[in-house]
């Protein structure tokens, strides 16, 4: 029979998706109870300092959820955001994240990350919160991601950026006007204009 603290931890894990020991301590329960649940096979360690229920469903967004938990100030961007919005056929081997200039790159043991630096409105605009496996994850909107792809076309390839633009408009994930707004924010409006005009 489980103790009240262990039951409370399970409830918290169901709510948060991914747990850290400090989440358990924040509700007044010593982290030892979390380790007991792991020894019992009720929770499993999914990364350094990260735990989840053993029977929790695993989705294609597991790596994004882990990044969201470990690096809450990061925003999922570029290829990883394209995959999330279903705008590309690319499958990146790492999770692309945007961080402010000067912020140290995170070291994660279970997820490979690729960091790009954004500043000003290019960092703060177009951020959306998505609940993935119980974790609130910041992901740039489809329109913002397309503009970002043109800004970083030398890193990801112009063909990928053009595919993203075509797919975004075809699936109506964003309008040409919305994409153009972010093109101005990302300072790539002149670069994108001929492609937008050709497609629309």
Phi, psi and omega per residue, in radians:
X1 nan 2.365 -3.093
X2 -1.420 2.617 3.080
X3 -1.379 2.882 3.109
X4 -1.054 -0.739 3.110
X5 -1.068 -0.690 -3.141
X6 -1.167 -0.666 3.088
X7 -1.125 -0.676 3.131
X8 -1.150 -0.644 3.117
X9 -1.153 -0.729 3.114
X10 -1.077 -0.717 3.120
X11 -1.116 -0.724 3.130
X12 -1.147 -0.704 3.128
X13 -1.121 -0.660 3.093
X14 -1.113 -0.628 -3.103
X15 -1.337 -0.781 -3.039
X16 -1.530 -0.408 -3.109
X17 1.493 -1.062 3.099
X18 -2.114 2.246 -3.086
X19 -1.859 2.592 2.924
X20 -2.080 2.659 3.136
X21 -0.908 -0.624 -3.127
X22 -1.196 -0.418 3.051
X23 -1.134 -0.693 3.139
X24 -1.188 -0.770 -3.141
X25 -1.156 -0.483 -3.122
X26 -1.174 -0.338 3.085
X27 -1.815 0.312 3.015
X28 1.434 0.346 -3.132
X29 -1.985 2.241 3.114
X30 -1.071 2.529 -3.093
X31 -1.103 -0.301 3.118
X32 -1.001 -0.585 3.132
X33 -1.153 -0.581 3.086
X34 -1.141 -0.725 3.130
X35 -1.166 -0.615 3.078
X36 -1.082 -0.761 3.121
X37 -1.114 -0.599 3.109
X38 -1.182 -0.743 3.118
X39 -1.106 -0.521 3.126
X40 -1.428 -0.145 -3.137
X41 1.439 0.185 3.137
X42 -1.365 -0.685 3.049
X43 -2.079 2.705 3.095
X44 -2.192 2.668 3.115
X45 -1.496 2.124 -3.116
X46 -1.810 -0.025 3.136
X47 3.063 3.036 -3.142
X48 -1.076 1.999 3.127
X49 1.326 0.228 3.140
X50 -2.127 2.354 -3.117
X51 -2.373 2.632 3.066
X52 -2.548 2.849 3.092
X53 -1.112 2.411 -3.104
X54 -1.068 -0.567 -3.102
X55 -1.698 0.215 3.126
X56 -1.202 2.414 -3.141
X57 -1.145 2.393 3.099
X58 -1.669 2.218 3.133
X59 -1.989 3.044 3.121
X60 -1.197 -0.152 -3.113
X61 -1.732 0.248 -3.092
X62 -0.963 -0.797 -3.103
X63 -1.146 -0.622 3.103
X64 -1.173 -0.687 3.115
X65 -1.111 -0.713 -3.142
X66 -1.162 -0.696 3.087
X67 -1.137 -0.743 3.130
X68 -1.054 -0.609 3.137
X69 -1.326 -0.735 -3.064
X70 -1.438 -0.540 -3.096
X71 -2.265 1.220 -3.005
X72 -1.103 -0.346 3.131
X73 -1.541 -0.042 3.116
X74 -1.438 2.698 3.042
X75 -2.089 2.278 3.090
X76 -1.175 2.269 -3.019
X77 -2.461 3.121 3.031
X78 0.784 -2.191 -2.999
X79 -1.043 -0.675 -3.129
X80 -1.187 -0.652 3.079
X81 -1.210 -0.640 3.086
X82 -1.065 -0.754 3.113
X83 -1.095 -0.789 -3.136
X84 -1.022 -0.747 -3.120
X85 -1.465 0.036 3.121
X86 1.044 0.840 -3.092
X87 -1.997 0.124 -3.100
X88 -2.590 2.783 3.031
X89 -1.706 -0.039 3.139
X90 -1.241 2.582 3.029
X91 -2.208 1.664 -3.075
X92 -1.230 2.485 3.137
X93 -1.375 -0.123 3.115
X94 -2.367 2.916 3.092
X95 -1.621 2.140 3.128
X96 -1.470 2.215 3.134
X97 -2.288 2.577 3.071
X98 -1.802 2.337 3.090
X99 -2.320 2.717 3.087
X100 -1.171 2.707 3.088
X101 -1.044 2.389 3.125
X102 1.618 -0.303 3.124
X103 -1.320 2.302 -3.130
X104 -1.152 2.501 3.103
X105 -1.242 2.378 -3.128
X106 -1.303 2.666 3.051
X107 -1.988 1.868 -3.136
X108 -1.935 2.440 -3.076
X109 -1.583 -0.262 -3.084
X110 -1.962 -0.282 -3.081
X111 -2.286 2.259 3.041
X112 -1.423 2.352 3.138
X113 -2.130 2.672 3.040
X114 -2.158 2.043 -3.028
X115 -1.735 2.328 2.962
X116 -2.151 2.644 -3.064
X117 -1.829 2.224 3.083
X118 -2.040 2.693 3.085
X119 -2.363 2.808 3.040
X120 0.978 -2.454 -3.099
X121 -1.128 -0.489 3.113
X122 -1.117 -0.426 3.091
X123 -1.501 -0.722 -2.955
X124 -1.629 -0.414 -3.087
X125 -1.490 2.605 3.041
X126 1.381 0.228 -3.130
X127 -1.440 2.278 3.103
X128 -2.145 2.570 3.082
X129 -1.766 2.243 3.111
X130 -2.199 2.400 3.109
X131 -1.564 1.925 -3.132
X132 -2.070 1.997 -3.126
X133 0.937 0.653 3.099
X134 1.486 -0.007 -3.114
X135 -1.900 2.337 3.070
X136 -1.391 2.044 -3.070
X137 -2.084 2.316 3.103
X138 -1.502 2.175 -3.139
X139 -2.338 2.357 3.091
X140 -1.183 2.540 -3.134
X141 -1.095 2.886 -3.136
X142 -1.041 -0.804 -3.114
X143 -1.100 -0.771 3.130
X144 -1.122 -0.701 -3.117
X145 -1.108 -0.706 3.116
X146 -1.071 -0.794 3.115
X147 -1.093 -0.711 3.105
X148 -1.052 -0.666 -3.127
X149 -1.106 -0.636 3.084
X150 -1.262 -0.612 3.109
X151 -1.129 -0.673 -3.107
X152 -1.869 0.571 -3.082
X153 -1.072 -0.462 3.113
X154 -1.265 -0.388 3.111
X155 -1.526 -0.680 -3.029
X156 -1.896 -0.243 3.126
X157 1.780 2.347 3.134
X158 -1.116 -0.590 3.137
X159 -1.096 -0.642 3.112
X160 -1.185 -0.732 3.127
X161 -1.099 -0.745 -3.140
X162 -1.176 -0.689 3.083
X163 -1.061 -0.754 -3.140
X164 -1.093 -0.745 3.128
X165 -1.090 -0.835 3.137
X166 -1.060 -0.816 -3.103
X167 -1.162 -0.636 -3.131
X168 -1.115 -0.766 3.139
X169 -1.279 -0.700 -3.116
X170 -1.118 -0.700 -3.117
X171 -1.561 -0.010 3.120
X172 1.038 0.625 3.049
X173 -1.283 -0.377 3.086
X174 -2.798 2.743 3.095
X175 -1.583 2.880 3.082
X176 -1.057 -0.642 3.130
X177 -1.121 -0.723 3.118
X178 -1.145 -0.739 3.120
X179 -1.123 -0.722 -3.138
X180 -1.106 -0.634 3.099
X181 -1.041 -0.805 -3.135
X182 -1.285 -0.458 3.058
X183 -1.082 -0.668 3.091
X184 -1.211 -0.737 3.122
X185 -1.062 -0.703 -3.124
X186 -1.523 0.024 3.094
X187 1.062 0.716 3.073
X188 -2.231 0.374 -3.089
X189 -1.052 -0.749 -3.123
X190 -1.182 -0.636 3.114
X191 -1.154 -0.727 -3.036
X192 -1.428 -0.388 -3.020
X193 -0.891 -0.894 -3.103
X194 -1.102 -0.585 3.129
X195 -1.235 -0.719 3.099
X196 -1.113 -0.764 -3.130
X197 -1.133 -0.650 -3.124
X198 -1.174 -0.623 -3.081
X199 -1.480 -0.638 -3.096
X200 -1.635 nan nan
